[in-house]
């Protein structure tokens, strides 16, 4: 279980999060939606301890990670798998070395089954074992995301975080990634938190959706509840209208 | 307004000094982990040392040659003989030019590469990925480069000293007609403390280069432009620090009777 209580975070004068409260329930897939710059990705990085909040508390399995030292935080971070927006694969390593990187550090005793782990994880994301010998530069955008996902699940985390899992992919590949996210939750029973602008993806993968605007939670509910929400901000966002309470600053020339 | 700008600059400088101190502390903390990361350390040693050999050789060879040429002609003008060419070339290279030029070459080649590599990893979230995959970035990225620089820069300096002295000999003997025995006797007369003087400096320069480059890399933000900025500033700061610290290191070492 992950809980954020009154989380504030600023970058210079830019106050990104302004008292965010959020609960993530065990076994669910929660999707964070909202406009650009509203603090969705920052929220994800605060959950895993990559960023520290300026104020507020972050609980992971009843442990406040904002007060932990580096070693204790590192032990909490082992519970997480993270699919980064650009996959963040290590360029100098092969796909197999990327997939096994976390296992090598977190579960070195399992390295004797390294080939089997690579094959199983690549299989889970729909890639053939032959891909294992390739370098990230030889992969397409969709394949990189899949390898990133294989790497994120290889050390069998309790939580998996997806930062814009379908951004930059064509609609078919986006749907393939959505299916993978649903499939992985079903097979591995992992609690998942995703950040996306892609509403089709959000409806497909989520048990619950939470909308963030100006650093605060404005709505949370099942995909059905969000679609039927009478909150004008939620309505404007899901209909993609430029007219409404959410004003995007547009510079005129 | 001007006061605010200068205040901010002082604060930024203090923050950077603090950041460097924290990075050094973390590097020493993770140093023992290098035992299990031998392959990575070896790869970095190849990159820092072996790959820098050609450019270091070329720099040292021509520095030794030009030193011998200038010394020989200057002394011939004053004393009518090219005296002390071996002594001047040997002492200049061992105590000053060997470590400083090697430091500047490594700062330009290796410092830039380290800052660009870690900076790119930072802006593409690979550094964040290390955290979530059970490795501290200082352990995985900084410690191997730190050890490689600390071991290879002094070795490169010794190598540069030797190449420079040979370059000096070529000019002294074939251009200035200094007898071989005189040149090499002058080189052999140089004290071991003079060589230590240069070696101690080279260790200090290695520290400056690797810590500056790693710090700048880990602080990189803002995409490709940010990587370019970090790379440039890592090289410029390293070179300036090498040249400035050269004076103070020389003063300290001389006062301690080392060279």
Interface residues (C-beta under 8 A of the other chain):
Chain A: X45 X48 X49 X50 X70 X74 X77 X78 X80 X81 X82 X84 X85 X86 X88 X89 X90 X91 X101 X102 X105 X106 X151 X152 X155
Chain B: X124 X125 X126 X128 X129 X131 X132 X133 X134 X135 X136
